[in-house]
Amino acid sequence: MQTRIPSEKVQARFRAILEKVRNRSRKLSILNLRDKKTRTFVGCLSLTVAAAFAVKSIVSYPFISLPSLNAQKGNVQIFDRYDHLVCTVHEEKNVEPVPLDRISVNMREAVIAAEDKSFYQHFGIAPAGIGRAMVKNFEAGRVVEGGSTITQQLVKTLYLDPEDRTLWRKAEEACMSLLINASHSKNKVLETYLNQIYFGKGAYGIERASLAYFNKHASQLTLGESAYLAGLIKAPSELSQKANRKEAIVRQHQVLDAMVECKLVSKQSA
């Protein structure tokens, strides 16, 4: 699926409005960016403007469908004239999607604690996280922090350019996340996320990652193994390197601490 790209005229208008907000905040003494309330106000105002234009750009997509497990394989099967399978051409992406009930509860809870503690409570985006990120991005004049939920990360992986870190793209990502949340169950979103996310070592999806790191299926992952894999998501290419194993272990412990904080496991178990 391709997203609708706003015209240069619309993007220019959007940038002009954001610049006007920045200039106004510099000129008026009441807008002291050192004040926490003012920073929050300006950040939320910028987000509102960006969201308004993003909604306008994707309004023609009332329903965004997540891919089925079979579609996620990305493989092409070739049959002969008698409908016999000749071969399967595999996509370069190393993925073997599995249903959520074949992913250990340990892994599901670890990734929620690590990436999105309020996953089952929010509606696709976390306003508080976005607000904090918008304030920092406004102050920096560019996107330096994402504040992304699991749903937003999935949208970025499936539909958007991950290298595009503009305010426009972040707003579009948030709006698409709302649409996905409205049309799919939380379990479907989590299942698709766990089957699409990159874990390093060329492994996409939790099944391939389980085999690559622990030589076992995703359904067999222990608490410690799950915390380790969930910790890799933050920086898979770096943390999967042998030279960075200590950092990966530190991250694993952080995930376990987060699981205790979320009351998903006891302190003794962690």
C-alpha positions as CSV (number, residue, x, y, z in Angstrom):
1,M,0.0,0.0,0.0
2,Q,1.3,3.5,-0.8
3,T,0.4,6.6,1.1
4,R,-0.7,9.8,-0.5
5,I,2.1,12.4,-0.7
6,P,1.0,16.0,-0.2
7,S,1.8,18.5,-2.9
8,E,4.7,20.8,-2.7
9,K,2.3,23.7,-2.3
10,V,0.6,22.1,0.7
11,Q,4.0,21.1,2.3
12,A,5.3,24.7,1.8
13,R,2.2,26.1,3.5
14,F,2.7,23.7,6.4
15,R,6.3,24.7,6.8
16,A,5.3,28.4,6.7
17,I,2.8,28.0,9.4
18,L,5.3,26.2,11.7
19,E,7.9,28.9,11.0
20,K,5.3,31.6,11.9
21,V,4.7,29.8,15.2
22,R,8.4,29.7,15.9
23,N,8.9,33.3,15.1
24,R,5.9,34.4,17.2
25,S,7.2,32.5,20.1
26,R,10.6,34.3,19.9
27,K,9.0,37.8,19.6
28,L,6.5,37.6,22.4
29,S,7.9,37.7,25.9
30,I,4.9,35.7,27.2
31,L,6.2,32.7,25.2
32,N,9.2,31.9,27.2
33,L,10.4,28.5,26.0
34,R,12.2,27.9,29.3
35,D,8.7,27.6,30.9
36,K,7.5,24.0,30.9
37,K,3.8,25.0,30.2
38,T,4.8,27.2,27.3
39,R,7.0,24.5,25.7
40,T,4.1,22.1,26.0
41,F,1.7,24.5,24.5
42,V,3.9,25.3,21.5
43,G,4.7,21.6,21.0
44,C,1.0,20.7,21.0
45,L,0.1,23.6,18.7
46,S,2.7,22.4,16.2
47,L,1.4,18.8,16.5
48,T,-2.2,20.1,15.9
49,V,-1.2,21.9,12.7
50,A,0.8,18.9,11.4
51,A,-2.0,16.5,12.2
52,A,-4.6,18.7,10.4
53,F,-2.6,18.6,7.2
54,A,-1.8,14.9,7.6
55,V,-5.5,14.0,8.0
56,K,-6.3,15.9,4.9
57,S,-3.6,14.0,3.0
58,I,-4.8,10.5,4.0
59,V,-8.6,11.1,4.3
60,S,-9.1,9.0,1.2
61,Y,-7.9,5.9,3.1
62,P,-10.9,5.1,5.5
63,F,-9.5,1.7,6.1
64,I,-5.9,0.5,6.3
65,S,-5.5,-3.3,6.2
66,L,-2.7,-5.1,7.9
67,P,-1.2,-8.0,5.9
68,S,-2.2,-11.6,6.7
69,L,0.4,-14.0,7.9
70,N,0.6,-15.6,4.5
71,A,1.1,-12.2,2.8
72,Q,3.9,-11.3,5.2
73,K,6.0,-14.2,3.9
74,G,6.6,-12.2,0.7
75,N,7.4,-15.4,-1.2
76,V,6.3,-16.3,-4.7
77,Q,5.2,-19.9,-5.5
78,I,5.6,-21.1,-9.0
79,F,3.3,-23.9,-10.2
80,D,3.5,-26.0,-13.4
81,R,0.6,-26.4,-15.9
82,Y,-0.8,-29.2,-13.7
83,D,-1.0,-27.0,-10.7
84,H,2.0,-28.8,-9.0
85,L,4.4,-26.6,-7.0
86,V,7.7,-26.3,-8.8
87,C,9.6,-24.0,-6.4
88,T,9.3,-21.1,-4.1
89,V,11.2,-17.9,-4.7
90,H,12.0,-16.3,-1.4
91,E,12.2,-12.6,-0.7
92,E,15.5,-11.3,0.6
93,K,13.8,-10.4,3.9
94,N,14.4,-13.4,6.2
95,V,10.9,-13.8,7.9
96,E,8.7,-16.6,9.0
97,P,5.4,-15.2,10.4
98,V,3.6,-17.1,13.1
99,P,0.3,-16.5,14.8
100,L,0.2,-14.8,18.2
101,D,-0.7,-18.0,20.0
102,R,2.6,-19.4,18.8
103,I,4.6,-16.6,20.5
104,S,5.4,-17.1,24.1
105,V,3.6,-14.9,26.6
106,N,7.0,-14.0,28.0
107,M,7.9,-12.4,24.6
108,R,4.6,-10.6,24.2
109,E,4.9,-9.0,27.6
110,A,8.6,-8.2,27.3
111,V,8.1,-6.3,24.0
112,I,5.2,-4.3,25.5
113,A,7.2,-3.4,28.6
114,A,10.2,-2.4,26.5
115,E,8.5,-0.5,23.7
116,D,5.0,0.5,24.7
117,K,3.8,0.1,28.3
118,S,0.3,1.5,27.6
119,F,-0.2,-0.5,24.4
120,Y,-3.5,-2.1,25.5
121,Q,-4.8,1.2,26.9
122,H,-4.1,3.8,24.2
123,F,-5.9,4.2,20.9
124,G,-2.8,3.8,18.6
125,I,-0.9,6.9,19.7
126,A,0.2,8.0,23.2
127,P,-0.6,11.7,23.5
128,A,1.7,12.3,26.5
129,G,4.7,10.7,24.6
130,I,3.9,12.6,21.5
131,G,3.6,15.9,23.4
132,R,7.0,15.4,25.0
133,A,8.6,14.5,21.7
134,M,7.0,17.5,19.9
135,V,8.3,19.9,22.5
136,K,11.9,18.6,22.0
137,N,11.5,18.5,18.2
138,F,10.2,22.1,18.2
139,E,13.1,23.3,20.3
140,A,15.6,21.5,18.0
141,G,13.8,22.7,14.8
142,R,13.8,19.1,13.6
143,V,12.7,15.6,14.6
144,V,15.1,14.3,17.3
145,E,12.6,12.2,19.3
146,G,9.8,10.0,18.1
147,G,7.6,9.0,21.1
148,S,6.3,6.2,18.9
149,T,3.9,3.5,20.1
150,I,4.1,-0.1,18.8
151,T,1.3,0.8,16.3
152,Q,3.3,3.8,15.1
153,Q,6.4,1.7,14.7
154,L,4.4,-0.8,12.7
155,V,3.0,1.9,10.4
156,K,6.5,3.2,9.8
157,T,7.8,-0.3,9.0
158,L,5.0,-1.2,6.6
159,Y,3.9,1.9,4.9
160,L,6.3,4.9,5.4
161,D,9.8,5.8,4.6
162,P,11.8,5.1,7.9
163,E,14.4,7.6,6.8
164,D,11.9,10.4,6.6
165,R,12.0,12.1,10.0
166,T,10.1,15.3,9.2
167,L,7.2,16.6,11.3
168,W,4.9,16.0,8.4
169,R,5.8,12.3,8.3
170,K,5.4,11.9,12.0
171,A,1.9,13.5,11.8
172,E,0.9,11.2,9.0
173,E,2.2,8.2,11.0
174,A,0.1,9.2,14.0
175,C,-3.1,9.5,11.9
176,M,-2.5,6.2,10.1
177,S,-2.0,4.6,13.5
178,L,-5.4,5.9,14.7
179,L,-7.0,4.3,11.6
180,I,-5.3,0.9,12.2
181,N,-6.3,1.0,15.8
182,A,-9.9,1.6,14.9
183,S,-10.0,-1.2,12.4
184,H,-7.9,-4.0,14.0
185,S,-7.7,-5.7,17.3
186,K,-4.7,-5.0,19.6
187,N,-3.7,-8.6,19.3
188,K,-3.6,-8.4,15.5
189,V,-1.4,-5.2,15.7
190,L,1.0,-6.9,18.2
191,E,1.1,-10.1,16.1
192,T,2.0,-8.2,12.9
193,Y,4.6,-6.1,14.8
194,L,6.3,-9.1,16.2
195,N,6.4,-10.7,12.8
196,Q,7.8,-7.6,11.1
197,I,10.3,-6.0,13.5
198,Y,14.0,-6.4,12.9
199,F,16.1,-8.2,15.6
200,G,19.6,-8.1,14.0
201,K,21.6,-10.9,12.4
202,G,19.4,-10.6,9.3
203,A,16.4,-11.9,11.2
204,Y,13.0,-10.2,10.7
205,G,10.2,-11.4,13.0
206,I,10.3,-13.2,16.3
207,E,10.3,-16.7,14.8
208,R,13.5,-16.2,12.8
209,A,15.0,-14.3,15.7
210,S,14.3,-17.1,18.1
211,L,16.0,-19.6,15.8
212,A,18.9,-17.3,15.1
213,Y,19.7,-16.4,18.7
214,F,18.5,-19.4,20.7
215,N,17.9,-22.2,18.2
216,K,14.3,-22.6,19.3
217,H,10.8,-21.6,18.3
218,A,9.2,-18.4,19.5
219,S,6.7,-20.4,21.5
220,Q,9.5,-21.8,23.6
221,L,11.2,-18.5,24.7
222,T,11.9,-18.2,28.3
223,L,11.6,-14.9,30.3
224,G,15.3,-14.1,30.1
225,E,15.5,-14.9,26.3
226,S,12.4,-12.8,25.7
227,A,13.8,-9.8,27.5
228,Y,17.1,-10.2,25.6
229,L,15.3,-10.1,22.2
230,A,12.9,-7.3,23.2
231,G,16.0,-5.3,24.2
232,L,17.5,-5.6,20.7
233,I,14.6,-3.8,19.1
234,K,15.9,-0.4,20.2
235,A,19.1,-0.8,18.1
236,P,19.2,-4.2,16.5
237,S,22.2,-3.7,14.1
238,E,24.4,-2.5,17.0
239,L,23.2,-4.7,19.9
240,S,23.3,-7.9,17.8
241,Q,27.1,-7.5,17.4
242,K,29.3,-9.7,19.5
243,A,31.4,-6.6,20.4
244,N,28.3,-5.0,22.0
245,R,27.1,-8.0,23.9
246,K,27.6,-6.2,27.3
247,E,25.4,-3.4,26.1
248,A,22.8,-6.0,25.0
249,I,22.9,-7.6,28.5
250,V,22.4,-4.2,30.1
251,R,19.5,-3.6,27.9
252,Q,18.1,-7.0,28.8
253,H,18.2,-6.1,32.5
254,Q,16.4,-2.8,31.7
255,V,13.6,-4.7,30.0
256,L,13.3,-7.0,33.0
257,D,13.1,-4.0,35.3
258,A,10.4,-2.5,33.1
259,M,8.4,-5.8,33.3
260,V,8.6,-5.7,37.1
261,E,7.5,-2.0,37.0
262,C,4.5,-3.0,34.9
263,K,3.8,-5.8,37.2
264,L,4.1,-8.4,34.5
265,V,6.6,-10.4,36.5
266,S,7.7,-10.5,40.1
267,K,11.0,-9.0,41.2
268,Q,12.1,-12.5,42.2
269,S,11.4,-13.9,38.8
270,A,13.3,-11.1,37.0
